[in-house]
């Protein structure tokens, strides 16, 4: 719900306001092969509040079920990327498509070693210096409107990115 996303956005803002060098990752979850609009909305609001980030952020599309992962060819990845990046001035080209691991299914507080490609992605992700004074307030009052707009856009594009 909005309270969880609001809390996440405020935590991100506090971290950025401390200033320094950051590797910024946005994690977008897929539910039944569809982008979770709340994740994209949170990402957009944070990027608007910290314009200094520019294109220096990474996106991890997480928990992709194996059967969907197998169907994600380059064309479908590009369609999902354009949907996620729609309306953003600064688009990231640092992406990782993370398959859901069976050993973590239905587990809470489980730990597993990072797979080498994922570890390399994190290490090679862009680093950005953030000045505390450049961080603006997060427009959380826009959250529900933005999320609804995203849901409508996703509904229109559902057929274009169908997996079946």
MIZADREN-174775 format. One record per atom (N, C-alpha, C, O): residue number from 1; y, z, x; residue in one letter; atom name. Coordinates in pm, whole numbers, plus 50000, padded with zeros to 5 digits. Each point is the difference from the previous one (the first is absolute). Layout:
NUM; Y; Z; X; A; CA;
...
END
This chain:
1; 49881; 50000; 50082; X; N;
1; 50119; 50000; 49918; X; CA;
1; 50125; 50000; 50086; X; C;
1; 49994; 50002; 50123; X; O;
2; 50116; 49996; 49809; X; N;
2; 50129; 49990; 50068; X; CA;
2; 50026; 50120; 50090; X; C;
2; 50067; 49985; 50102; X; O;
3; 49882; 50133; 49863; X; N;
3; 50024; 50118; 50083; X; CA;
3; 49937; 49986; 50138; X; C;
3; 50060; 50039; 50100; X; O;
4; 49819; 49905; 49907; X; N;
4; 49934; 49981; 50129; X; CA;
4; 50076; 49898; 50085; X; C;
4; 50022; 50023; 50119; X; O;
5; 50019; 49866; 49820; X; N;
5; 50074; 49899; 50073; X; CA;
5; 50137; 50054; 50043; X; C;
5; 50045; 49972; 50111; X; O;
6; 50019; 50105; 49802; X; N;
6; 50129; 50059; 50033; X; CA;
6; 49984; 50092; 50121; X; C;
6; 50079; 49996; 50094; X; O;
7; 49817; 50087; 49903; X; N;
7; 49973; 50090; 50113; X; CA;
7; 49975; 49923; 50128; X; C;
7; 50049; 50038; 50106; X; O;
8; 49875; 49853; 49884; X; N;
8; 49973; 49918; 50118; X; CA;
8; 50129; 49938; 50053; X; C;
8; 50025; 50000; 50121; X; O;
9; 50057; 49948; 49790; X; N;
9; 50125; 49937; 50041; X; CA;
9; 50093; 50101; 50067; X; C;
9; 50063; 49969; 50101; X; O;
10; 49946; 50151; 49843; X; N;
10; 50086; 50104; 50057; X; CA;
10; 49948; 50041; 50138; X; C;
10; 50078; 50020; 50093; X; O;
11; 49791; 49994; 49921; X; N;
11; 49941; 50035; 50130; X; CA;
11; 50029; 49894; 50105; X; C;
11; 50031; 50031; 50115; X; O;
12; 49959; 49843; 49845; X; N;
12; 50029; 49890; 50093; X; CA;
12; 50147; 50005; 50040; X; C;
12; 50032; 49984; 50118; X; O;
13; 50056; 50036; 49785; X; N;
13; 50144; 50007; 50030; X; CA;
13; 50029; 50114; 50099; X; C;
13; 50076; 49982; 50095; X; O;
14; 49864; 50136; 49881; X; N;
14; 50022; 50114; 50090; X; CA;
14; 49957; 49966; 50142; X; C;
14; 50070; 50030; 50097; X; O;
15; 49814; 49906; 49916; X; N;
15; 49951; 49963; 50133; X; CA;
15; 50096; 49903; 50067; X; C;
15; 50033; 50017; 50117; X; O;
16; 50011; 49881; 49810; X; N;
16; 50090; 49901; 50058; X; CA;
16; 50135; 50062; 50038; X; C;
16; 50062; 49959; 50097; X; O;
17; 49982; 50139; 49825; X; N;
17; 50129; 50064; 50028; X; CA;
17; 49996; 50087; 50125; X; C;
17; 50104; 50041; 50051; X; O;
18; 49776; 49987; 50000; X; N;
18; 49991; 50073; 50126; X; CA;
18; 50035; 49909; 50118; X; C;
18; 50029; 50046; 50110; X; O;
19; 49966; 49822; 49863; X; N;
19; 50036; 49903; 50103; X; CA;
19; 49893; 49987; 50107; X; C;
19; 49913; 50085; 50012; X; O;
20; 50095; 49808; 50063; X; N;
20; 49906; 49979; 50109; X; CA;
20; 49925; 49869; 49984; X; C;
20; 50038; 49913; 49921; X; O;
21; 49855; 50074; 50155; X; N;
21; 49916; 49880; 49998; X; CA;
21; 49886; 50020; 49901; X; C;
21; 49931; 50102; 50004; X; O;
22; 50050; 49801; 49908; X; N;
22; 49898; 50010; 49896; X; CA;
22; 49913; 49875; 49995; X; C;
22; 50046; 49889; 50027; X; O;
23; 49829; 50133; 49940; X; N;
23; 49911; 49893; 49955; X; CA;
23; 49987; 50026; 49850; X; C;
23; 49952; 50105; 49958; X; O;
24; 50091; 49799; 49963; X; N;
24; 50006; 50020; 49856; X; CA;
24; 49887; 49921; 49935; X; C;
24; 49991; 49878; 50015; X; O;
25; 49924; 50194; 49913; X; N;
25; 49887; 49940; 49930; X; CA;
25; 50012; 50027; 49851; X; C;
25; 50024; 50113; 49958; X; O;
26; 49959; 49784; 49963; X; N;
26; 49989; 50016; 49856; X; CA;
26; 49856; 49967; 49964; X; C;
26; 49946; 49897; 50039; X; O;
27; 49992; 50193; 49885; X; N;
27; 49861; 49980; 49960; X; CA;
27; 50000; 49958; 49853; X; C;
27; 50047; 50073; 49912; X; O;
28; 49900; 49809; 50064; X; N;
28; 49991; 49945; 49866; X; CA;
28; 49853; 50004; 49960; X; C;
28; 49915; 49941; 50066; X; O;
29; 50056; 50129; 49826; X; N;
29; 49861; 50009; 49956; X; CA;
29; 49969; 49889; 49900; X; C;
29; 50086; 49958; 49923; X; O;
30; 49791; 49998; 50081; X; N;
30; 49952; 49907; 49898; X; CA;
30; 49912; 50078; 49904; X; C;
30; 49913; 50077; 50042; X; O;
31; 50110; 49903; 49830; X; N;
31; 49915; 50060; 49898; X; CA;
31; 49936; 49885; 49924; X; C;
31; 50070; 49920; 49937; X; O;
32; 49799; 50072; 50067; X; N;
32; 49926; 49891; 49937; X; CA;
32; 50055; 49864; 50045; X; C;
32; 50009; 49906; 49920; X; O;
33; 50028; 50085; 50209; X; N;
33; 50049; 49874; 50055; X; CA;
33; 50144; 49969; 49971; X; C;
33; 50049; 49893; 50035; X; O;
34; 50022; 50200; 49901; X; N;
34; 50140; 49977; 49966; X; CA;
34; 50090; 50097; 50075; X; C;
34; 49963; 50115; 50025; X; O;
35; 50154; 49836; 50012; X; N;
35; 50099; 50080; 50071; X; CA;
35; 50046; 50114; 49910; X; C;
35; 50022; 49980; 49881; X; O;
36; 49993; 50139; 50178; X; N;
36; 50050; 50115; 49925; X; CA;
36; 50154; 49994; 50001; X; C;
36; 50061; 50022; 50105; X; O;
37; 50002; 49949; 49780; X; N;
37; 50146; 49982; 49996; X; CA;
37; 50079; 50120; 50053; X; C;
37; 50105; 49980; 50060; X; O;
38; 49848; 50141; 49919; X; N;
38; 50073; 50118; 50048; X; CA;
38; 50013; 49999; 50151; X; C;
38; 50103; 50043; 50053; X; O;
39; 49796; 49909; 50018; X; N;
39; 50006; 49993; 50147; X; CA;
39; 50108; 49902; 50046; X; C;
39; 50076; 50028; 50092; X; O;
40; 49928; 49856; 49842; X; N;
40; 50098; 49897; 50037; X; CA;
40; 50141; 50048; 49966; X; C;
40; 50093; 49978; 50077; X; O;
41; 49922; 50087; 49809; X; N;
41; 50130; 50052; 49959; X; CA;
41; 50051; 50102; 50100; X; C;
41; 50117; 49996; 50039; X; O;
42; 49798; 50096; 50003; X; N;
42; 50039; 50101; 50100; X; CA;
42; 50044; 49931; 50129; X; C;
42; 50102; 50038; 50058; X; O;
43; 49822; 49863; 49986; X; N;
43; 50035; 49927; 50123; X; CA;
43; 50138; 49936; 49986; X; C;
43; 50083; 50012; 50090; X; O;
44; 49942; 49920; 49798; X; N;
44; 50128; 49932; 49981; X; CA;
44; 50115; 50099; 49999; X; C;
44; 50104; 49973; 50061; X; O;
45; 49880; 50140; 49872; X; N;
45; 50108; 50099; 49995; X; CA;
45; 50029; 50057; 50138; X; C;
45; 50116; 50021; 50036; X; O;
46; 49780; 50006; 50042; X; N;
46; 50019; 50054; 50135; X; CA;
46; 50070; 49896; 50088; X; C;
46; 50092; 50035; 50075; X; O;
47; 49866; 49839; 49917; X; N;
47; 50063; 49896; 50082; X; CA;
47; 50147; 49981; 49964; X; C;
47; 50083; 49975; 50087; X; O;
48; 49949; 50038; 49784; X; N;
48; 50141; 49990; 49958; X; CA;
48; 50082; 50118; 50052; X; C;
48; 50118; 49985; 50030; X; O;
49; 49819; 50132; 49980; X; N;
49; 50074; 50118; 50044; X; CA;
49; 50015; 50005; 50153; X; C;
49; 50082; 50075; 50052; X; O;
50; 49839; 49847; 50018; X; N;
50; 50007; 49998; 50147; X; CA;
50; 50006; 49855; 50048; X; C;
50; 49904; 49950; 50060; X; O;
51; 50208; 49982; 49914; X; N;
51; 50010; 49858; 50035; X; CA;
51; 49983; 49973; 50149; X; C;
51; 49970; 49887; 50040; X; O;
52; 50050; 50214; 50042; X; N;
52; 49986; 49984; 50145; X; CA;
52; 49855; 49965; 50038; X; C;
52; 49976; 49945; 50107; X; O;
53; 49928; 50086; 49806; X; N;
53; 49859; 49968; 50026; X; CA;
53; 49984; 49850; 50019; X; C;
53; 49923; 49955; 50085; X; O;
54; 50150; 49967; 49836; X; N;
54; 49990; 49853; 50010; X; CA;
54; 49857; 49954; 49976; X; C;
54; 49936; 50038; 49902; X; O;
55; 50014; 49878; 50189; X; N;
55; 49862; 49949; 49990; X; CA;
55; 49903; 50085; 50083; X; C;
55; 49883; 49964; 50013; X; O;
56; 50165; 50147; 50042; X; N;
56; 49918; 50081; 50091; X; CA;
56; 49919; 50105; 49925; X; C;
56; 50017; 50120; 50022; X; O;
57; 49895; 49834; 49892; X; N;
57; 49908; 50088; 49930; X; CA;
57; 49868; 49926; 49981; X; C;
57; 49992; 49878; 50015; X; O;
58; 49905; 50198; 49954; X; N;
58; 49867; 49942; 49982; X; CA;
58; 49947; 50036; 49862; X; C;
58; 50037; 50102; 49943; X; O;
59; 49877; 49813; 50007; X; N;
59; 49939; 50023; 49869; X; CA;
59; 49849; 50003; 50019; X; C;
59; 49940; 49910; 50059; X; O;
60; 50000; 50196; 49888; X; N;
60; 49855; 50013; 50000; X; CA;
60; 49955; 49988; 49855; X; C;
60; 50034; 50083; 49917; X; O;
61; 49889; 49813; 50055; X; N;
61; 49940; 49987; 49868; X; CA;
61; 49866; 50072; 50012; X; C;
61; 49911; 49956; 50073; X; O;
62; 50077; 50155; 49855; X; N;
62; 49893; 50096; 50025; X; CA;
62; 49896; 50005; 49888; X; C;
62; 50027; 49960; 49886; X; O;
63; 49856; 50089; 50150; X; N;
63; 49891; 50024; 49904; X; CA;
63; 49957; 49873; 49927; X; C;
63; 49974; 50003; 49880; X; O;
64; 50018; 49887; 50192; X; N;
64; 49956; 49875; 49939; X; CA;
64; 49848; 50005; 49986; X; C;
64; 49928; 50013; 50098; X; O;
65; 50026; 49978; 49779; X; N;
65; 49855; 50004; 49975; X; CA;
65; 49932; 49882; 50071; X; C;
65; 50056; 49891; 50007; X; O;
66; 49822; 50132; 50047; X; N;
66; 49932; 49896; 50079; X; CA;
66; 49989; 49865; 49929; X; C;
66; 50017; 49896; 50063; X; O;
67; 49953; 50105; 49807; X; N;
67; 49985; 49873; 49928; X; CA;
67; 50133; 49926; 49987; X; C;
67; 50003; 49877; 49999; X; O;
68; 50106; 50196; 49991; X; N;
68; 50133; 49938; 49994; X; CA;
68; 50042; 49956; 50140; X; C;
68; 50058; 49893; 50018; X; O;
69; 49914; 50191; 50080; X; N;
69; 50033; 49968; 50140; X; CA;
69; 49935; 49867; 50039; X; C;
69; 50062; 49917; 50068; X; O;
70; 49815; 50063; 49890; X; N;
70; 49926; 49877; 50032; X; CA;
70; 50067; 49877; 49939; X; C;
70; 49986; 49890; 50053; X; O;
71; 50086; 50127; 49837; X; N;
71; 50064; 49887; 49931; X; CA;
71; 50144; 49977; 50046; X; C;
71; 50063; 49902; 49959; X; O;
72; 49989; 50186; 50125; X; N;
72; 50140; 49989; 50043; X; CA;
72; 50015; 49897; 50112; X; C;
72; 49997; 50035; 50118; X; O;
73; 50018; 49840; 49844; X; N;
73; 50025; 49898; 50101; X; CA;
73; 50150; 50000; 50033; X; C;
73; 50077; 50074; 49939; X; O;
74; 49964; 49843; 50154; X; N;
74; 50141; 49998; 50043; X; CA;
74; 50094; 49968; 49886; X; C;
74; 50109; 50056; 49991; X; O;
75; 49851; 49854; 49921; X; N;
75; 50085; 49962; 49886; X; CA;
75; 50025; 50120; 49909; X; C;
75; 50113; 50025; 49959; X; O;
76; 49781; 50049; 50009; X; N;
76; 50016; 50116; 49911; X; CA;
76; 50079; 50111; 50068; X; C;
76; 50077; 50070; 49935; X; O;
77; 49904; 49947; 50196; X; N;
77; 50080; 50099; 50073; X; CA;
77; 50147; 49964; 49994; X; C;
77; 50085; 50086; 49978; X; O;
78; 49947; 49785; 50042; X; N;
78; 50140; 49956; 49995; X; CA;
78; 50060; 50021; 49862; X; C;
78; 50116; 50038; 49987; X; O;
79; 49804; 49939; 49907; X; N;
79; 50049; 50023; 49864; X; CA;
79; 50030; 50147; 49977; X; C;
79; 50103; 50035; 49943; X; O;
80; 49807; 50051; 50103; X; N;
80; 50024; 50144; 49987; X; CA;
80; 50121; 50043; 50082; X; C;
80; 50081; 50081; 49954; X; O;
81; 49933; 49865; 50167; X; N;
81; 50113; 50033; 50086; X; CA;
81; 50131; 49960; 49933; X; C;
81; 50096; 50078; 50000; X; O;
82; 49910; 49801; 49942; X; N;
82; 50125; 49957; 49939; X; CA;
82; 50032; 50085; 49877; X; C;
82; 50117; 50025; 49972; X; O;
83; 49782; 50019; 49956; X; N;
83; 50023; 50087; 49886; X; CA;
83; 50054; 50136; 50044; X; C;
83; 50093; 50053; 49938; X; O;
84; 49851; 50002; 50168; X; N;
84; 50044; 50130; 50050; X; CA;
84; 50143; 49990; 50057; X; C;
84; 50080; 50092; 49981; X; O;
85; 49950; 49798; 50087; X; N;
85; 50130; 49986; 50068; X; CA;
85; 50110; 49941; 49911; X; C;
85; 50115; 49990; 50042; X; O;
86; 49849; 49971; 49836; X; N;
86; 50094; 49939; 49906; X; CA;
86; 50130; 50082; 49991; X; C;
86; 49997; 50121; 49977; X; O;
87; 50115; 49812; 50042; X; N;
87; 50129; 50065; 49983; X; CA;
87; 50049; 50081; 50119; X; C;
87; 50108; 50057; 49995; X; O;
88; 49814; 49949; 50112; X; N;
88; 50044; 50074; 50118; X; CA;
88; 50077; 49908; 50094; X; C;
88; 49960; 49885; 50021; X; O;
89; 50149; 50164; 50034; X; N;
89; 50076; 49922; 50097; X; CA;
89; 49926; 49991; 50133; X; C;
89; 50000; 49895; 50065; X; O;
90; 49938; 50216; 49975; X; N;
90; 49930; 50006; 50128; X; CA;
90; 49850; 50008; 49977; X; C;
90; 49949; 50100; 49950; X; O;
91; 49982; 49794; 50087; X; N;
91; 49856; 49991; 49975; X; CA;
91; 49922; 50031; 50128; X; C;
91; 50033; 49949; 50107; X; O;
92; 49865; 50133; 49880; X; N;
92; 49917; 50035; 50115; X; CA;
92; 49892; 49894; 50020; X; C;
92; 49946; 49944; 49905; X; O;
93; 50025; 50030; 50221; X; N;
93; 49888; 49910; 50033; X; CA;
93; 49888; 50078; 50067; X; C;
93; 49909; 49942; 50059; X; O;
94; 50100; 50190; 49932; X; N;
94; 49900; 50089; 50058; X; CA;
94; 49916; 50058; 49886; X; C;
94; 50042; 50093; 49932; X; O;
95; 49839; 49850; 50049; X; N;
95; 49912; 50036; 49888; X; CA;
95; 49861; 50035; 50051; X; C;
95; 49954; 49947; 50101; X; O;
96; 49980; 50143; 49826; X; N;
96; 49860; 50029; 50028; X; CA;
96; 49927; 50012; 49866; X; C;
96; 50046; 50070; 49910; X; O;
97; 49844; 49862; 50079; X; N;
97; 49919; 49999; 49878; X; CA;
97; 49880; 50090; 50027; X; C;
97; 49907; 49961; 50070; X; O;
98; 50096; 50160; 49873; X; N;
98; 49902; 50103; 50034; X; CA;
98; 49893; 50014; 49891; X; C;
98; 50028; 50041; 49887; X; O;
99; 49851; 49924; 50150; X; N;
99; 49888; 50010; 49906; X; CA;
99; 49963; 50146; 49975; X; C;
99; 50001; 50082; 50091; X; O;
100; 49967; 49949; 49784; X; N;
100; 49958; 50135; 49964; X; CA;
100; 49866; 50029; 50067; X; C;
100; 49906; 49921; 49990; X; O;
101; 50086; 50192; 50078; X; N;
101; 49877; 50036; 50071; X; CA;
101; 49908; 50078; 49909; X; C;
101; 50040; 50098; 49937; X; O;
102; 49834; 49857; 50056; X; N;
102; 49903; 50067; 49913; X; CA;
102; 49983; 50147; 50033; X; C;
102; 49978; 50082; 49910; X; O;
103; 50033; 49954; 50219; X; N;
103; 49980; 50141; 50038; X; CA;
103; 50113; 50090; 49949; X; C;
103; 49987; 50122; 50001; X; O;
104; 50123; 49817; 49954; X; N;
104; 50110; 50081; 49946; X; CA;
104; 50006; 49999; 49847; X; C;
104; 50083; 50068; 49940; X; O;
105; 49830; 49855; 49999; X; N;
105; 50001; 49987; 49855; X; CA;
105; 49975; 50135; 49933; X; C;
105; 49906; 50072; 50034; X; O;
106; 50181; 49962; 49870; X; N;
106; 49989; 50123; 49921; X; CA;
106; 50000; 50127; 50084; X; C;
106; 49940; 50101; 49961; X; O;
107; 50127; 49896; 50154; X; N;
107; 50007; 50119; 50086; X; CA;
107; 50145; 50045; 50010; X; C;
107; 50091; 49917; 50007; X; O;
108; 49929; 50212; 49995; X; N;
108; 50131; 50058; 50023; X; CA;
108; 50003; 50058; 50141; X; C;
108; 49902; 50058; 50046; X; O;
109; 50209; 49925; 50022; X; N;
109; 50018; 50057; 50134; X; CA;
109; 49893; 49956; 50098; X; C;
109; 49960; 50077; 50088; X; O;
110; 49992; 49800; 49898; X; N;
110; 49899; 49948; 50093; X; CA;
110; 50072; 49933; 50117; X; C;
110; 50110; 49947; 49985; X; O;
111; 49827; 50056; 50128; X; N;
111; 50058; 49944; 50121; X; CA;
111; 49902; 49900; 50060; X; C;
111; 49879; 50024; 50002; X; O;
112; 50173; 49865; 50047; X; N;
112; 49917; 49901; 50067; X; CA;
112; 50081; 49944; 50117; X; C;
112; 50123; 50003; 49999; X; O;
113; 49808; 49948; 50100; X; N;
113; 50069; 49941; 50115; X; CA;
113; 50068; 49871; 49957; X; C;
113; 49948; 49925; 49918; X; O;
114; 50172; 50050; 50139; X; N;
114; 50068; 49874; 49971; X; CA;
114; 49922; 49886; 50061; X; C;
114; 49955; 50007; 50114; X; O;
115; 50028; 49887; 49809; X; N;
115; 49936; 49882; 50055; X; CA;
115; 50096; 49936; 50099; X; C;
115; 50122; 50007; 49983; X; O;
116; 49824; 49932; 50120; X; N;
116; 50081; 49947; 50110; X; CA;
116; 50111; 49904; 49955; X; C;
116; 50112; 50014; 50048; X; O;
117; 49861; 49889; 49863; X; N;
117; 50110; 49911; 49959; X; CA;
117; 50114; 50075; 49930; X; C;
117; 50117; 49967; 50018; X; O;
118; 49849; 50134; 49903; X; N;
118; 50102; 50079; 49930; X; CA;
118; 50080; 50083; 50101; X; C;
118; 50122; 50010; 49990; X; O;
119; 49809; 50048; 50105; X; N;
119; 50066; 50079; 50104; X; CA;
119; 50098; 49913; 50079; X; C;
119; 50112; 50042; 50030; X; O;
120; 49845; 49836; 50005; X; N;
120; 50084; 49906; 50073; X; CA;
120; 50123; 49961; 49916; X; C;
120; 50111; 49990; 50052; X; O;
121; 49868; 49988; 49818; X; N;
121; 50111; 49966; 49910; X; CA;
121; 50105; 50111; 50003; X; C;
121; 50119; 49971; 50010; X; O;
122; 49839; 50153; 49980; X; N;
122; 50093; 50114; 50001; X; CA;
122; 50076; 50005; 50133; X; C;
122; 50121; 50018; 50004; X; O;
123; 49805; 49967; 50106; X; N;
123; 50062; 50005; 50132; X; CA;
123; 50102; 49888; 50020; X; C;
123; 50103; 50022; 50064; X; O;
124; 49869; 49860; 49882; X; N;
124; 50085; 49883; 50022; X; CA;
124; 50109; 49982; 49895; X; C;
124; 50081; 49908; 50009; X; O;
125; 49922; 50180; 49891; X; N;
125; 50100; 49989; 49893; X; CA;
125; 50140; 50024; 50056; X; C;
125; 50018; 50072; 50098; X; O;
126; 50083; 49866; 49838; X; N;
126; 50136; 50010; 50054; X; CA;
126; 50056; 50142; 49999; X; C;
126; 49972; 50080; 49910; X; O;
127; 50107; 49948; 50192; X; N;
127; 50068; 50128; 50015; X; CA;
127; 50147; 49976; 49968; X; C;
127; 50058; 49900; 50045; X; O;
128; 50003; 50190; 49879; X; N;
128; 50140; 49982; 49962; X; CA;
128; 50077; 50128; 50021; X; C;
128; 49957; 50107; 49957; X; O;
129; 50159; 49882; 50108; X; N;
129; 50088; 50115; 50018; X; CA;
129; 50086; 50013; 49874; X; C;
129; 50064; 49904; 49958; X; O;
130; 49935; 50214; 49982; X; N;
130; 50077; 50025; 49878; X; CA;
130; 50108; 50103; 50031; X; C;
130; 49972; 50107; 50054; X; O;
131; 50151; 49860; 49911; X; N;
131; 50112; 50092; 50012; X; CA;
131; 50010; 50079; 49870; X; C;
131; 50005; 49939; 49893; X; O;
132; 49999; 50194; 50113; X; N;
132; 50004; 50081; 49877; X; CA;
132; 50112; 49959; 49904; X; C;
132; 49981; 50001; 49878; X; O;
133; 50135; 49964; 50176; X; N;
133; 50114; 49967; 49914; X; CA;
133; 49981; 49870; 49923; X; C;
133; 50074; 49972; 49905; X; O;
134; 49827; 49947; 50134; X; N;
134; 49977; 49872; 49932; X; CA;
134; 49910; 50015; 49878; X; C;
134; 49983; 49904; 49924; X; O;
135; 49958; 50213; 50055; X; N;
135; 49907; 50020; 49889; X; CA;
135; 50079; 50038; 49874; X; C;
135; 50075; 50098; 49999; X; O;
136; 49906; 49823; 49895; X; N;
136; 50071; 50020; 49874; X; CA;
136; 49913; 50079; 49903; X; C;
136; 49881; 50022; 50025; X; O;
137; 50178; 50020; 49864; X; N;
137; 49922; 50066; 49896; X; CA;
137; 49899; 49902; 49942; X; C;
137; 50025; 49879; 49994; X; O;
138; 49862; 50173; 49963; X; N;
138; 49897; 49918; 49937; X; CA;
138; 50031; 49994; 49851; X; C;
138; 50017; 50102; 49934; X; O;
139; 49990; 49777; 50013; X; N;
139; 50037; 49978; 49861; X; CA;
139; 49880; 50023; 49909; X; C;
139; 49949; 49906; 49938; X; O;
140; 50006; 50218; 50055; X; N;
140; 49879; 50031; 49924; X; CA;
140; 50017; 49973; 49851; X; C;
140; 49902; 49978; 49929; X; O;
141; 50224; 50024; 50023; X; N;
141; 50022; 49971; 49858; X; CA;
141; 49962; 49856; 49966; X; C;
141; 49980; 49967; 49883; X; O;
142; 50010; 49947; 50218; X; N;
142; 49959; 49861; 49978; X; CA;
142; 49847; 49984; 50001; X; C;
142; 49950; 49891; 49975; X; O;
143; 49979; 50216; 50053; X; N;
143; 49855; 49990; 50021; X; CA;
143; 49929; 49938; 49879; X; C;
143; 49928; 49901; 50014; X; O;
144; 50093; 50157; 49869; X; N;
144; 49926; 49952; 49882; X; CA;
144; 50037; 49856; 49964; X; C;
144; 49913; 49921; 49963; X; O;
145; 50216; 50044; 50049; X; N;
145; 50043; 49863; 49970; X; CA;
145; 49938; 49901; 50098; X; C;
145; 49949; 49896; 49960; X; O;
146; 50055; 50138; 50169; X; N;
146; 49940; 49914; 50102; X; CA;
146; 49850; 49986; 49979; X; C;
146; 49946; 49890; 50011; X; O;
147; 49988; 50221; 49960; X; N;
147; 49855; 49996; 49981; X; CA;
147; 49965; 49913; 49880; X; C;
147; 49904; 49923; 50005; X; O;
148; 50172; 50090; 49886; X; N;
148; 49972; 49919; 49881; X; CA;
148; 50019; 49852; 50031; X; C;
148; 49920; 49916; 49958; X; O;
149; 50186; 50050; 50117; X; N;
149; 50025; 49862; 50039; X; CA;
149; 49884; 49946; 50084; X; C;
149; 49955; 49887; 49980; X; O;
150; 49997; 50195; 50114; X; N;
150; 49887; 49960; 50083; X; CA;
150; 49875; 49977; 49917; X; C;
150; 49928; 49902; 50021; X; O;
151; 50046; 50187; 49885; X; N;
151; 49881; 49985; 49915; X; CA;
151; 50007; 49870; 49921; X; C;
151; 49899; 49932; 49983; X; O;
152; 50221; 50033; 49968; X; N;
152; 50016; 49874; 49927; X; CA;
152; 49976; 49880; 50090; X; C;
152; 49934; 49905; 49961; X; O;
153; 50120; 50100; 50162; X; N;
153; 49980; 49891; 50096; X; CA;
153; 49852; 49986; 50033; X; C;
153; 49948; 49889; 50009; X; O;
154; 49985; 50223; 50009; X; N;
154; 49857; 49996; 50034; X; CA;
154; 49918; 49942; 49886; X; C;
154; 49903; 49928; 50023; X; O;
155; 50135; 50104; 49855; X; N;
155; 49930; 49947; 49884; X; CA;
155; 50013; 49847; 49998; X; C;
155; 49903; 49930; 49971; X; O;
156; 50217; 50020; 50058; X; N;
156; 50022; 49855; 50002; X; CA;
156; 49919; 49931; 50110; X; C;
156; 49953; 49888; 49983; X; O;
157; 50031; 50182; 50130; X; N;
157; 49930; 49940; 50114; X; CA;
157; 49851; 50032; 50005; X; C;
157; 49929; 49954; 50090; X; O;
158; 50023; 50125; 49813; X; N;
158; 49861; 50045; 50003; X; CA;
158; 49902; 49884; 50012; X; C;
158; 49904; 50006; 50076; X; O;
159; 50120; 49888; 49848; X; N;
159; 49909; 49885; 50003; X; CA;
159; 50002; 49931; 50135; X; C;
159; 49896; 49952; 50047; X; O;
160; 50221; 50043; 50017; X; N;
160; 50012; 49933; 50130; X; CA;
160; 49924; 50074; 50110; X; C;
160; 49958; 49939; 50099; X; O;
161; 50024; 50191; 49884; X; N;
161; 49936; 50080; 50104; X; CA;
161; 49869; 50059; 49948; X; C;
161; 49955; 50104; 50049; X; O;
162; 49983; 49830; 49855; X; N;
162; 49876; 50057; 49946; X; CA;
162; 49887; 49984; 50099; X; C;
162; 49998; 49906; 50080; X; O;
163; 49910; 50185; 49916; X; N;
163; 49888; 50003; 50097; X; CA;
163; 49871; 49952; 49938; X; C;
163; 49898; 49991; 50069; X; O;
164; 50105; 49978; 49803; X; N;
164; 49874; 49963; 49934; X; CA;
164; 49996; 49854; 49963; X; C;
164; 49901; 49952; 49944; X; O;
END
